């Protein structure tokens, strides 16, 4: 068994890719929106970290709790993107592109969660 099994999780890899995009996008935010860029990056990173941290838990129930936290952070990220769109920091096209990717990560987390629950 690998020491850090989360490296093998597709959802972890996809969340990392999406995070890299968020980091790049927030570099273009004006200084007066630092708070939004910071929150967006932290919510995005939180998804990755919850998947990784949860994977080290001994029980599927505990791991699932971290996946729920990851979903909460994903919703937070989407809300931040919505705010960024509403104030003109990102285009509708970029927003739509990121939402499609966020939905994919959400489905993967949900599927992973259901798999943990059904393996009991």
C-alpha positions as CSV (number, residue, x, y, z in Angstrom):
1,X,0.0,0.0,0.0
2,X,1.2,3.5,-0.9
3,X,2.0,5.8,2.0
4,X,0.1,8.6,0.5
5,X,-2.8,7.0,-1.3
6,X,-4.5,10.2,-2.3
7,X,-1.9,10.7,-5.1
8,X,-3.8,7.9,-6.9
9,X,-7.2,9.5,-6.6
10,X,-8.4,11.0,-9.9
11,X,-10.5,13.5,-7.9
12,X,-7.4,14.7,-6.1
13,X,-5.6,15.2,-9.4
14,X,-8.6,17.1,-10.9
15,X,-8.9,19.3,-7.9
16,X,-5.3,20.2,-8.2
17,X,-5.7,21.1,-11.9
18,X,-8.6,23.3,-11.1
19,X,-6.7,25.0,-8.2
20,X,-3.8,25.8,-10.6
21,X,-6.3,27.6,-12.8
22,X,-7.7,29.5,-9.9
23,X,-4.3,30.7,-8.8
24,X,-3.6,31.9,-12.4
25,X,-6.9,33.7,-12.7
26,X,-6.6,35.5,-9.3
27,X,-3.3,37.0,-10.4
28,X,-5.3,39.3,-12.6
29,X,-7.6,40.5,-9.8
30,X,-7.0,44.2,-8.8
31,X,-5.5,44.8,-5.4
32,X,-8.9,46.1,-4.0
33,X,-10.2,42.5,-4.6
34,X,-7.3,40.9,-2.7
35,X,-9.8,39.5,-0.1
36,X,-11.8,37.7,-2.9
37,X,-8.7,36.3,-4.5
38,X,-7.4,35.1,-1.2
39,X,-10.7,33.5,-0.2
40,X,-11.0,31.8,-3.6
41,X,-7.5,30.4,-3.4
42,X,-8.0,29.2,0.1
43,X,-11.4,27.5,-0.7
44,X,-9.8,25.9,-3.7
45,X,-6.8,24.6,-1.7
46,X,-9.1,23.3,1.0
47,X,-10.7,20.9,-1.4
48,X,-7.4,19.3,-2.1
49,X,-6.3,19.2,1.5
50,X,-9.6,17.7,2.7
51,X,-9.3,14.9,0.2
52,X,-5.7,14.3,1.3
53,X,-6.3,14.5,5.0
54,X,-9.4,12.4,4.8
55,X,-7.5,9.6,3.0
56,X,-5.4,9.1,6.1
57,X,-8.3,8.4,8.4
58,X,-8.9,4.8,9.6
59,X,-12.5,4.6,8.9
60,X,-14.6,5.3,5.8
61,X,-17.0,7.2,8.0
62,X,-14.2,9.6,9.0
63,X,-12.9,9.9,5.4
64,X,-16.4,10.7,4.2
65,X,-16.7,13.6,6.7
66,X,-13.6,15.1,5.0
67,X,-15.2,14.6,1.6
68,X,-18.2,16.5,2.9
69,X,-15.9,19.3,3.9
70,X,-14.3,19.2,0.5
71,X,-17.8,19.6,-1.1
72,X,-18.5,22.6,1.2
73,X,-15.2,24.2,0.1
74,X,-16.1,23.5,-3.5
75,X,-19.4,25.4,-3.0
76,X,-17.5,28.2,-1.4
77,X,-15.2,28.4,-4.4
78,X,-18.2,28.5,-6.8
79,X,-19.8,31.3,-4.8
80,X,-16.5,33.2,-5.0
81,X,-16.4,32.7,-8.7
82,X,-20.0,34.0,-8.9
83,X,-19.0,37.1,-7.0
84,X,-16.0,37.6,-9.3
85,X,-18.3,37.3,-12.3
86,X,-20.8,39.8,-10.9
87,X,-18.1,42.5,-10.3
88,X,-16.5,41.9,-13.7
89,X,-13.3,40.2,-12.6
90,X,-13.9,37.2,-14.9
91,X,-15.8,36.7,-18.1
92,X,-19.0,34.7,-18.4
93,X,-17.0,32.3,-20.7
94,X,-14.3,31.8,-18.0
95,X,-17.0,31.4,-15.3
96,X,-18.8,28.7,-17.4
97,X,-15.6,26.9,-18.1
98,X,-14.7,26.8,-14.4
99,X,-18.2,25.8,-13.4
100,X,-18.1,22.8,-15.7
101,X,-14.8,21.7,-14.1
102,X,-16.1,22.3,-10.6
103,X,-19.2,20.2,-11.4
104,X,-16.9,17.4,-12.6
105,X,-15.0,17.5,-9.3
106,X,-18.3,17.7,-7.3
107,X,-19.5,14.5,-9.1
108,X,-16.3,12.7,-8.4
109,X,-16.4,13.6,-4.7
110,X,-20.0,12.5,-4.6
111,X,-19.3,9.3,-6.3
112,X,-16.3,8.7,-4.0
113,X,-18.5,9.4,-1.0
114,X,-21.2,7.0,-2.1
115,X,-18.5,4.3,-2.7
116,X,-17.3,4.8,0.9
117,X,-20.8,4.6,2.3
118,X,-21.7,1.5,0.3
119,X,-18.5,-0.4,1.3
120,X,-19.7,-0.7,4.9
